[in-house]
């Protein structure tokens, strides 16, 4: 560890130990979820997420429960329980987190939706027609645990940053980042659809219900932080730039009758 980092840790430790007379260390006991707790918002959630059907929206775009009752979603990101097998961290957690307990903890504090930002794509050296099975298993476990506490799940299954194109994927340009490609590269789109089928259609082993038919899956985010109008488009390789240019030219010629007319 760098000397400056050790010095900073030492300074922080000294600052924390030098408690003012009117302050104290906040070290609460492990929550026992007592029935007589003064503060517990679990009862505001449904008994089971999606018990009356899928989330809907009204004419104004506001969320409704399956029974038509208006609902406000109080959402947090989570990656608890993601690491399997769990590995102790020298300066971090020493025991494996309990996903069911985590869900109860969130429900007590009024949370009724979590977001699982994940990546279903396999690694660049793996078969692109497969799926990241560890990530899928985590999503399945997460949805199962949260639904029991009346908490919906938003699943974000794809982020270009996490999807590295392998040379064996058969995509023009070879090994590359996947920024922008999902919007126009047919081969990557086919792989992506395959990943979604493998995520959504098999029965979730922790509920017996496929995610595609589970109302506890509240929102599905098709992709994260990427666009052909976003700065990430600057990362397109020359082969992909030419491909996109050809597609635009074909569209423009069809719309205006010819490229000359489009110009």
C-alpha positions as CSV (number, residue, x, y, z in Angstrom):
1,X,0.0,0.0,0.0
2,X,1.3,3.5,-0.8
3,X,2.6,5.6,2.0
4,X,0.0,8.3,1.5
5,X,-2.8,5.8,1.7
6,X,-1.4,4.4,5.0
7,X,-1.1,8.0,6.3
8,X,-4.7,8.7,5.3
9,X,-6.0,5.5,7.1
10,X,-4.1,6.5,10.2
11,X,-5.5,10.0,10.1
12,X,-9.0,8.7,9.7
13,X,-8.6,6.2,12.6
14,X,-7.3,9.0,14.8
15,X,-10.2,11.2,13.9
16,X,-12.7,8.5,14.6
17,X,-11.2,7.7,18.0
18,X,-11.2,11.4,19.0
19,X,-14.9,11.5,19.8
20,X,-16.4,14.7,21.0
21,X,-18.1,14.5,24.5
22,X,-21.5,14.8,22.9
23,X,-21.1,12.1,20.2
24,X,-20.9,8.3,20.2
25,X,-20.2,5.5,17.8
26,X,-23.3,4.3,15.9
27,X,-23.1,0.6,16.3
28,X,-26.7,-0.8,16.2
29,X,-27.4,-4.4,17.1
30,X,-28.3,-6.8,14.3
31,X,-32.0,-6.2,13.4
32,X,-34.2,-9.0,14.9
33,X,-37.3,-7.8,13.0
34,X,-39.3,-7.8,16.2
35,X,-43.1,-7.7,15.6
36,X,-43.3,-4.7,18.1
37,X,-40.7,-2.6,16.3
38,X,-41.6,1.1,16.3
39,X,-40.6,1.4,12.7
40,X,-41.3,-1.3,10.2
41,X,-42.8,-0.4,6.7
42,X,-43.0,-4.0,5.5
43,X,-46.8,-3.9,5.8
44,X,-47.0,-1.2,3.1
45,X,-45.7,-3.7,0.5
46,X,-47.8,-6.5,-1.0
47,X,-47.6,-9.8,0.8
48,X,-45.9,-11.1,-2.4
49,X,-44.8,-8.9,-5.2
50,X,-47.1,-9.1,-8.2
51,X,-49.9,-10.8,-6.2
52,X,-52.6,-9.1,-8.2
53,X,-50.7,-9.2,-11.5
54,X,-48.2,-7.2,-13.5
55,X,-47.3,-3.6,-12.8
56,X,-49.1,-1.3,-15.2
57,X,-49.2,2.4,-16.1
58,X,-52.2,4.7,-16.4
59,X,-52.9,7.3,-19.1
60,X,-50.5,9.7,-17.4
61,X,-47.7,7.2,-17.2
62,X,-48.0,6.6,-13.5
63,X,-47.5,3.2,-12.1
64,X,-50.4,1.0,-11.0
65,X,-50.4,-2.4,-9.2
66,X,-52.0,-5.3,-11.1
67,X,-55.3,-4.5,-9.3
68,X,-55.3,-0.9,-10.6
69,X,-54.2,0.6,-7.3
70,X,-51.7,3.5,-7.7
71,X,-48.2,2.8,-6.4
72,X,-45.0,4.7,-5.9
73,X,-41.8,2.7,-6.4
74,X,-39.0,3.3,-3.9
75,X,-36.1,1.6,-5.6
76,X,-32.5,0.9,-4.7
77,X,-29.6,-0.9,-6.6
78,X,-28.4,-4.1,-5.1
79,X,-25.8,-6.7,-5.8
80,X,-26.1,-8.6,-2.5
81,X,-25.8,-12.4,-2.9
82,X,-24.2,-12.0,-6.3
83,X,-20.9,-13.6,-5.4
84,X,-21.1,-17.4,-5.5
85,X,-19.1,-19.0,-4.1
86,X,-18.6,-16.2,-1.5
87,X,-15.0,-15.2,-0.8
88,X,-14.0,-13.4,2.4
89,X,-12.4,-9.9,2.0
90,X,-9.4,-8.9,4.1
91,X,-11.0,-5.4,4.8
92,X,-14.5,-6.4,4.0
93,X,-17.3,-8.8,4.7
94,X,-16.3,-12.0,6.5
95,X,-19.6,-13.9,6.3
96,X,-21.8,-14.7,3.3
97,X,-24.8,-12.3,3.0
98,X,-28.2,-13.8,3.5
99,X,-30.4,-12.7,0.5
100,X,-33.7,-13.4,2.3
101,X,-32.6,-11.3,5.3
102,X,-31.4,-8.6,2.9
103,X,-34.9,-8.5,1.3
104,X,-36.6,-8.3,4.7
105,X,-34.2,-5.5,5.7
106,X,-35.1,-3.5,2.7
107,X,-38.8,-4.0,3.0
108,X,-38.7,-2.8,6.6
109,X,-37.3,0.5,5.3
110,X,-40.0,0.9,2.7
111,X,-38.2,-0.3,-0.4
112,X,-40.6,-2.0,-2.9
113,X,-38.3,-2.3,-5.9
114,X,-34.6,-3.2,-6.4
115,X,-32.5,-2.9,-9.6
116,X,-30.2,-5.7,-10.6
117,X,-27.6,-4.3,-13.0
118,X,-26.0,-7.4,-14.5
119,X,-24.7,-8.8,-17.8
120,X,-26.0,-12.0,-19.4
121,X,-23.4,-12.1,-22.1
122,X,-20.7,-14.7,-21.9
123,X,-17.0,-13.8,-21.9
124,X,-15.1,-12.9,-25.2
125,X,-13.4,-16.3,-25.2
126,X,-16.7,-18.2,-24.7
127,X,-19.5,-19.4,-27.0
128,X,-21.6,-16.3,-27.7
129,X,-24.7,-18.4,-28.0
130,X,-24.3,-19.3,-24.3
131,X,-25.1,-17.2,-21.3
132,X,-23.3,-16.1,-18.1
133,X,-24.9,-18.8,-15.9
134,X,-23.6,-17.3,-12.6
135,X,-25.2,-14.0,-13.3
136,X,-28.5,-15.7,-14.4
137,X,-28.5,-17.7,-11.2
138,X,-28.1,-14.6,-9.1
139,X,-31.0,-12.8,-10.9
140,X,-33.2,-15.9,-10.3
141,X,-32.3,-16.0,-6.6
142,X,-32.7,-12.3,-6.2
143,X,-36.2,-12.2,-7.8
144,X,-37.3,-15.1,-5.6
145,X,-36.1,-13.5,-2.4
146,X,-37.5,-10.1,-3.1
147,X,-40.9,-11.2,-4.3
148,X,-41.5,-12.8,-0.8
149,X,-41.1,-9.4,0.8
150,X,-43.4,-7.6,-1.7
151,X,-40.4,-6.1,-3.6
152,X,-40.4,-6.0,-7.4
153,X,-37.2,-6.4,-9.4
154,X,-35.9,-4.3,-12.3
155,X,-33.5,-6.4,-14.3
156,X,-30.8,-4.6,-16.4
157,X,-29.3,-7.6,-18.4
158,X,-26.9,-5.8,-20.7
159,X,-24.3,-3.0,-20.7
160,X,-21.9,-2.5,-23.5
161,X,-19.0,-1.9,-21.1
162,X,-19.4,-5.4,-19.8
163,X,-19.8,-7.0,-23.2
164,X,-16.5,-7.6,-24.9
165,X,-16.7,-9.0,-28.4
166,X,-14.5,-12.1,-29.0
167,X,-12.7,-12.9,-32.2
168,X,-14.7,-16.1,-32.5
169,X,-18.0,-14.3,-32.4
170,X,-18.0,-13.7,-36.1
171,X,-18.8,-9.9,-35.8
172,X,-17.2,-7.5,-38.3
173,X,-14.1,-5.9,-36.8
174,X,-13.1,-8.9,-34.6
175,X,-12.2,-8.2,-31.0
176,X,-13.7,-4.9,-29.9
177,X,-15.9,-3.1,-27.5
178,X,-19.6,-3.5,-28.1
179,X,-20.6,0.2,-27.8
180,X,-23.4,1.1,-30.2
181,X,-23.4,-2.3,-31.9
182,X,-26.6,-3.6,-30.3
183,X,-28.5,-0.9,-32.3
184,X,-27.5,-2.1,-35.7
185,X,-25.3,-5.3,-35.8
186,X,-27.7,-8.2,-36.6
187,X,-25.3,-10.9,-35.3
188,X,-25.0,-9.2,-31.9
189,X,-28.7,-8.7,-31.8
190,X,-29.2,-12.4,-32.4
191,X,-26.9,-13.3,-29.6
192,X,-28.6,-10.8,-27.3
193,X,-32.0,-12.3,-28.1
194,X,-30.6,-15.8,-27.3
195,X,-29.3,-14.5,-23.9
196,X,-32.7,-13.1,-23.1
197,X,-34.5,-16.4,-24.0
198,X,-32.1,-18.3,-21.7
199,X,-32.8,-15.8,-18.9
200,X,-36.5,-15.4,-19.2
201,X,-38.0,-18.6,-20.5
202,X,-36.7,-21.5,-18.3
203,X,-38.5,-22.0,-15.0
204,X,-36.8,-20.1,-12.2
205,X,-35.5,-23.0,-10.0
206,X,-36.2,-20.9,-6.9
207,X,-39.8,-20.1,-7.7
208,X,-40.8,-22.6,-10.4
209,X,-42.0,-19.7,-12.6
210,X,-40.1,-18.4,-15.6
211,X,-39.2,-14.7,-15.3
212,X,-41.2,-14.0,-18.4
213,X,-44.4,-15.1,-16.6
214,X,-43.5,-13.7,-13.1
215,X,-45.2,-10.4,-12.2
216,X,-42.5,-9.9,-9.6
217,X,-40.2,-8.9,-12.5
218,X,-41.5,-5.3,-12.5
219,X,-39.3,-3.6,-15.1
220,X,-37.0,-4.9,-17.8
221,X,-34.3,-2.5,-18.9
222,X,-33.3,-3.5,-22.4
223,X,-29.8,-2.0,-22.3
224,X,-27.8,0.5,-20.2
225,X,-26.0,3.7,-21.0
226,X,-25.4,3.4,-24.7
227,X,-26.8,5.1,-27.9
228,X,-25.8,6.1,-31.4
229,X,-26.4,9.6,-30.1
230,X,-24.2,9.1,-27.1
231,X,-20.4,9.6,-26.8
232,X,-19.9,5.9,-26.8
233,X,-20.5,5.9,-30.6
234,X,-17.0,7.3,-30.9
235,X,-15.7,3.8,-30.1
236,X,-17.1,2.1,-33.2
237,X,-14.4,0.4,-35.3
238,X,-13.9,1.4,-38.9
239,X,-15.6,-1.8,-40.2
240,X,-18.6,-1.0,-38.1
241,X,-18.7,2.7,-39.0
242,X,-18.8,1.7,-42.7
243,X,-21.6,-0.8,-42.0
244,X,-23.6,1.8,-40.2
245,X,-23.0,4.2,-43.0
246,X,-24.3,1.7,-45.6
247,X,-27.4,1.1,-43.5
248,X,-28.0,4.8,-43.3
249,X,-27.5,5.3,-47.0
250,X,-30.0,2.5,-47.7
251,X,-32.6,4.1,-45.4
252,X,-32.1,7.5,-46.9
253,X,-32.4,6.3,-50.5
254,X,-35.6,4.4,-49.6
255,X,-37.1,7.4,-47.8
256,X,-36.2,10.0,-50.5
257,X,-36.1,7.9,-53.6
258,X,-32.3,8.0,-54.2
259,X,-29.1,9.1,-52.5
260,X,-29.0,12.1,-54.8
261,X,-32.5,13.2,-53.7
262,X,-31.5,12.6,-50.0
263,X,-28.5,14.9,-50.5
